């Protein structure tokens, strides 16, 4: 688990100090600029500048080091280091030590927040040796920030695998913990790298902040505030159970419909079964397509108990498996059928939707000498108000009655909206 107070150090070449990490306003010591050094005739350094940042009152940054080598055919001994702080700057915040005083060696640099105030500070460290030629100088930049900024949280997703996430001061070992946090000053980009433990594999990132969630690196750019990133690892060879279900609900005056879901080995016909299952390797990119049955339409996908949480109308759905998953496909009926039959031996009659009816296409079903003709069926939209049909008998015939209606008023047949199915009504006429 990383401490709440963050540190991060960056080894810089030619005194370039994290221009993408603005400093919290505060006292800034006059910096004479990058160190320009003449290559030593005998000593070689791996860097001319080192940058460190820490939060005010936080823990000290991790030590950084500069490698020192001999540029001659023999090693150089008697290495020493002296520190010169910038004019008017706080002192005592930097200490140095050598891994050994003979090349090849490492010069360790340790900065401490201690009583150092907020601001940007610098000091020059001069490395010399009795026969080391021209002294070499390392410029140390140390920025102390307020305990504010962006909190980045990395957490392990609900999967059986383990691994590590590192990047710019973040070092999360998920074999010993399940969450890591690090607070940064504002940044324009922060790259996190996921590395699976032996016998494990990286699956994906689980955050919209990661633009390419299938890649092991996640670059966070220009965050507006605190960020939480979930990472998923799996054990090599682990599998997940995937269930496909047909959604059964009524929403927006729509009625549940049917269809099929195919892709990634699935071929689920929801008319013959409402659940399809199979085991697939964790890490599989599952790509599904929903196809509605005739007179149906696809509405949305859902992986939560909520009905259509985002009302996504895209019939194609892709997801990377991180564990067992149930995916629900929601379809709805476009409408319900209304079918009219007119009967009566030798009689004449007419059934039609009344003026102003919202029945699409209307109905005009005729009976002529006992023979039915005309438009005798229609499809009514769900959510429409009740539908009315009227029966008319010309001279020489009489209307006898209706069957199959929700309600009857003399010659009028009223059909209430149905949650499913349809209507089949019969109008009977007789010869007078």
N, C-alpha and C positions, 0 to 999 in steps of 0.2 A: 504494500500500500504506500503510495507516495504521500509525503506530507502536504498539508494544505498550502503552506507557503512555498511557492515554487522557486526554483532556480533554473537557470539555463546558461550554458557557456558556449561560445562559438569561436573556434579557431579561425582567425582571419588572416588573410594575406594582404600585405601592403596597407595595413591599418584601415581596412574597410569594416565598419562596425554596424552591422544589422540595420541598414537603412529602412528595412520594412518593419522595424519595431520602434515606433515613435516613443520618445521618452515623456513620462508624465511631467508637466511643467514643474520647474523647481530651479534652485541655484545651479548654474552651469559654469564650471571653471573654464577659463580661456584655453582652448586646445590649439597649440601651434600647428596642428595638422599632422599628416602622415610622417612617419619616420623615414627618412631617406638615408640609408647607410651604405657605406662603401664596403663591398665584400671583404671580409677579413682575409689577410694573407695566409692564415693558418686555421681559423675556426669557421665552421659552417653551422648555421642555424636553420631549423625546419620552418620557422615563421618569423616575421618581423613584428607581428602584432597579435594580440589576443584580446578578445572582448568577453566580458562577463556581465551578467545582469542578475539582480536579486531584488526581492521585495523588502521594503522597509520593515525591520524587526523580524524578518524571516530567517530561515537557516542559511548558512553560508553556501555559496556555490561550490560545486565539486571542483577539486583541484584540476588545473590543466597543466600541460607540460610542453616544453620545447626540446626537441632532440638536438644534441650538440655533437658534431663530428669533427674529425681532423681532416683538413684539406691537404695534408702532407703525407708522406709515406710512413710516418710514425705517429703514435698516439701522443696527445698533449696532456700534461698533468698540471695540477695546481690551479684548477678552475675556481674562480670566485665570482660573486654577484653582488652588486651594490644597487640600492634603490634611491631614485631621486623623484620626489613628488612634485607635481606641478605647482607653480607659484600660488600661494594663498589657499592651497588645498588641504583637506584633512590628511593627517599622516597616520601611519601605524596600521592601515587596513590591508597591507600587502606583506606577505612573508614569502621567502624562497628557500629551496633546498635542492641539493644535487643528489641524484641516485648514486653517483660516485664522482670524485673530483678529477678523474682521468677520462678522457674520451675513449670510446663513445659513451655519452652520458645523457641524462635527462635533467632538465631544470624544472622542478615542480613549483608552480605558482599558486598561492592560496590567498584568496580575498575573503574578508570577513565584513559583515554588515556592522557588527559591534555598535559603535555610537556614530557611525558615518551617517550624515543627514541625506535626505533625498537629493538627488542630482546626478550629474555626469562628471566623473573624476578620471584622472589619468596619472600614470607614473611611468618613468623610464627605468628599465632594469638593464644594467651594463654588465656584460660577461667578459671577463678578462682571464688571462693566464700568463705566466712569466714569459713564455716563448710562443704566445698565441697570436702575435701580430696585432693588427688593428682591433681594438675592442669592438664588440658587437652589442647593439642595443635592441631591446624588445620593448615596444610600447604596450602598456597594459591599460585598457579602457574598462572602467567599472561604473555601471549605471545602477543606481539605487532607486527603485520605483515605489510609489504608494501601494498599499495592499488593496489594489483595485484591479480592474481589467477584466479579462474574459476567462471564465472558468470552463475548462475542457474536461469532461468526464468520459472515460472509456469504461464500458462494462461488458462482461462476458454474457453472450446470449444464452438462451435455454437450449444448450446442446451439450453433448457428452464429451466433446473434445477440449483440448487445452492448447495454449500457446502464449506468445508474448507480443506486446505492442510497444513500439519505441518511436521516438521522434522528438527532437528539439527539447530535451529535458524530461520527456515522458519515458518511463521504463516500467511497464506493467507486466508482471509475471503472474499469469492467471492460474498457475499451479499452486500458488500460495495465497491468492486473493481473488475476489470476484469483481473489483472495481478500482479504478485509479482516477485521481483527479490532479489537475495541474492548473495553476492560474498564471495567465500570461498578460503582458501588456498588449495593447491592440496590435494585431498583426494582419498583414495582407494575405499570407499563406502559411499554413502549417501542415506538413506532411507526416502522417502516421503510417508506420509499416507493421503489418501483421506477419509474425513468423510462427508457424505451428511447431509444437514439440515433436520429438521423434515419435513416429507411429500415428501422428495426427495429420490433418490437412486443413488448410484455410478454406472456408466455405464462402463467406461474403461479409460485407459490412451491412448493418441494419439501420442506416440513418440516411435521410434525404440530403444531409449535408455532404455525403460522399458522392461525387458525380459519377463515379464508375465503381459501383458496389461489388462487382465481381473480381476486381483487381486487388492484390494484397496491399496496395498503397492507397491511402485516402488523403486527399489534399483539401483541407478546409480553407476557404477563401472568403475574406471580408465578412466575418460573422457579425451579425447585429447585436449579439448578446451571448450568454452562456450556451455551450454546445454539449450535447450528450451523444456519444457514438457507441453503438453496439457492434461487437465483433463476434462472429460465429466460427468455431472450429469443430471438426468432427474427427472421430477415430477412424483410421483407414478401414474401409470396408463396411462402415456402419450404414444401416438403411433406415428409411423412414416409411411409415404407413400413411398413404394418401387416400382419403375418402372423398368421393364426389357425391354430393347430395342435390336433390331437387328441392328448391325452396317452396314452402307451402304457406302462403300468407296472402292477405288481402290488403292492398295499400292504394291510395289515390283512386278508390272505386274500381280498381282493376281486379280481375280474378286470376288465380294461379293458372299458369299454362304449362305446356310441356315442350320438350325438345330433346336434342342429343348433345353430348359433349365428347369431343374426340381430341386426339393428340397425345404424344408422349406415352403411347401404349394403351391409352384409354379409348374405349368405344362404347359409351354409355347411352343406351336408349331409355329415356325416362318413362316411356309408355309401357315398357315391360319390367322396369325395375327402378326404384328411386335411389339406389346406392351402388356405386362402383368403387372397388378398392384394389390397390396393389402396393407392393413394397418397391421402393426405388432407392438407389444409393443417395445418401446425403450429399449435397452439392450439385445434384441434377438440376438443370434449368428446365423447369416444367413449363411447357407451352400448350395451352388448351384453347379450343375454339368451340363456341356454343352455336348451335344451329336450331332455330325454332321449328316446331312442327307447323304444318299448314294451319292458317288462321291463328297463329301465335306470333309473339314477338319477344325477343330477348330484352331483359331489363337491366340486370347487373350481376356482378360477382360479389361474394362476401366471404371473408374468413373469420368473421366475428359473429356473435349471436344476434347482432343488430341486423335489421333488414335493409339491405342496400345502403350502407353507410355513406357512400359517396355518389350514388346514382350514376356510376360509370356505365355508359351505353356501349362501350367497346366489346364486341363479342370475343375478342382474343385476349387472353390473360396469360402473363408470364410471371414466374416466381422461382427463386432458387430455394431448394429444400434445405432447411436447417434442422428439421425435426418433423415429428408427426404433424400432419396438417389435414384439416377438413375444409373443403372448398364447396360453397353452395352456389348453384346457378339458379337465377330467378327468371322465369318466363311469365308472360301474361297473355291471356286470350284477347284477340283483337275485338271480339264481340260474340253475341249469341245469335243463333239462327231463329228466324220466325218463318214457319211454313204454314200455308193456308190450303185447305182442301174444301172445295165446294161440291155439294152433292144434291141430287134431286132428280128423279126420273122424269125426263121430258120437260123439266122446269128451266126457267131462266133466272139469273141473279148476278149480283156483283158485290165483291168485297174489296174495299180499298182503304188506304190510310186516309184519315180526314185531312181537310185543308189545314196547313200549318204544321203538319206532323214533321218531327225531326228524324223520321226513319229514313236512313240513306237510301235513295233510289225509289222509295215508296213501294206500295203494293197495289196492284189492280188486277184482281183475279176474277175472271168471268165464268159464268155457267150459261151455255147456250144449248137449249134443247137437251139438257142433261149431260152436256160434254164440257169439261173444264178447259180453259185456255187463259192466256195472258200471263202477267207477272205475278206468281203466286208464292214467292219466297223473298226474303231479304235478310241482311245481316245488321243487327242493331249494335251500336257501340255501347261498351260498358260505361257507366256513369251517366247515361242518358236518362231522362225522366221516363215515366211509364209511357207505353205505346198504346195507341187506340186504333182499332179497326172498326169499320162500319159496314153493315150489310144492307143492300138495297134490292128490292124485288119489283120488277117492272109489272105493268098491267098483264094480267093473265097468270101471274105466279104470286106466291106468298112466301115470306120468310118464316121458317119454323123455329130455328134456335141455334145457339152456339154450344160447342163443347171444347174444353181445354183452355178456357180463359181464366184469368185471375179473378175477374169480376165481369158481370153482364148487366147492361142497362138497356132493356128492350132490344134494339138492334145493334148496340155498341158492345164491342169486346175490348176489355182493358187488360193489358199485359204489363205486370210489374217487372222492374229490372231484376234479372236473375244473377246470382253469384256464379253460375256455371250452367252448362247445358244449353237448352233452348226451348222454344215453344212449337208445338204442332197443334193447330186449332182447326176445327171443322165447322163450316157454316152449312146448314141444311135448308133447302128450299123445296117447295112443292108446287105442282101445277094446280091452278085454281079451277 
